[in-house]
């Protein structure tokens, strides 16, 4: 899952070397924190959050196959 988020994020940003994904295990949910360069935050979020929503949808769909609950947070 971490690799999936990394590949998608690197394709969207101008500074792909600054993309990092941190995994945080919580009670019932695995949270993936996507860290990007401050200039790239808008590109990852997209207009009205459409790209962020699409990214979360893809990750959630992949997690359903593994019977896991996940969340994606975008951090600059």
N, C-alpha and C positions, 0 to 999 in steps of 0.2 A: 504494500500500500504506500509506503514511504517513497519508494522508487517511482510509482505512478504519479504522485503529486510533484515530485522533483522534475520529472520529464516534462510534464505539462507546464509547470511554472517557468522552466528554463526556456521553453519555446515562446513564451509571452513577453519576457522582459528584455531590457537592453543590457543589463549586467548579470548574465547567467552565473558568473562565478560567485555572486553574493547570495545565491539561492541556497537556503538550508531548511531542512524539515526536522523539527524536534518532536519526539513522541512522548506524550504524557499519559500514563495509565491512571485512570480514575476508577471510581466504584464499578460502574457498569459500562462506562464509555471510554474509548480510546480517543484522545484529542491529539490531532496533528497540528502543530504550530508551524505555519509557513513564514519564514523570515526572508524578506527581500530587501533590496536597496531602497532607501527612502524615495528615490525618484521613480521607482517602478511600482509603488503601491497602487497608484491609479490604474495602471495597466492590468494588474492582477484583479482588481475589483471590477473594473469596467464601468460603462455607463449604467447608472441606476443599479449597480451590483450584479449585472447579468453574467459576467464572466465568473465571478465568485460563486454565484448560485449554480452555474453549470459545473464548475469544478466540484462543488459539494455534492451535486447530484451524481456525478461519475464515481466519486469516492464512496458515497453511500450505496450505490448500486453494486460496486465491487465488494463491499463489506457484507452485503446481504448473502452473497454466495458462501461466505465464511461464518455466517450467523453471528456477526459482531455489530456493535453499535459504535459509530464513529462520528467525529465532528472535526471540521477544519476551521482554524482561526488564522487570519492573516495578520502578521505582525511586521512592522517596519524595522 
